[in-house]
Amino acid sequence: MKTRRKSAVWAMSMALAAPLLISACGGGRDHSDSPASATTPEPAPEAEPVPASASESIEGFIGYLQELAASPSDTLEPADTSMVSAPTDETSEPLQVN
C-alpha cells in the first residue's frame, strides 16, 4: 500500500511540476525596459512606382524587370504591378534577356 501511495504522490508531483518547468522556458528574451536595449527596426523603403514605359514598349518592360531584379528586393515593399500589362509586338525581332 505504501508503494502505491508513493507512486501516486510521485505522479501527482510530476504532473504539477512539468507545466512549471515548461513554462519557465520562455524563449530567453530579455524583458528589460531600458532604452539602450530597445531597438526599433527601420521601416522598409517604399517601392518605386512602375514607370509608364513598362507598359508602352517591350524594351521598357524588360528594362523595368531588370531594374526590379537588381534592386534589394528583400527590403522593399511589394511593387504594385496591377496596372502593368506586358506589351506584345508581333513584328519586331526577339530581344535577349540577360
Secondary structure, DSSP 8 states (H G I E B T S, - for coil): -HHHHHHHHHHHHHHHHHHHHHHH---S------TTT--------------THHHH-HHHHHHHHHHHHHS-TTTS-----TT------SSS------
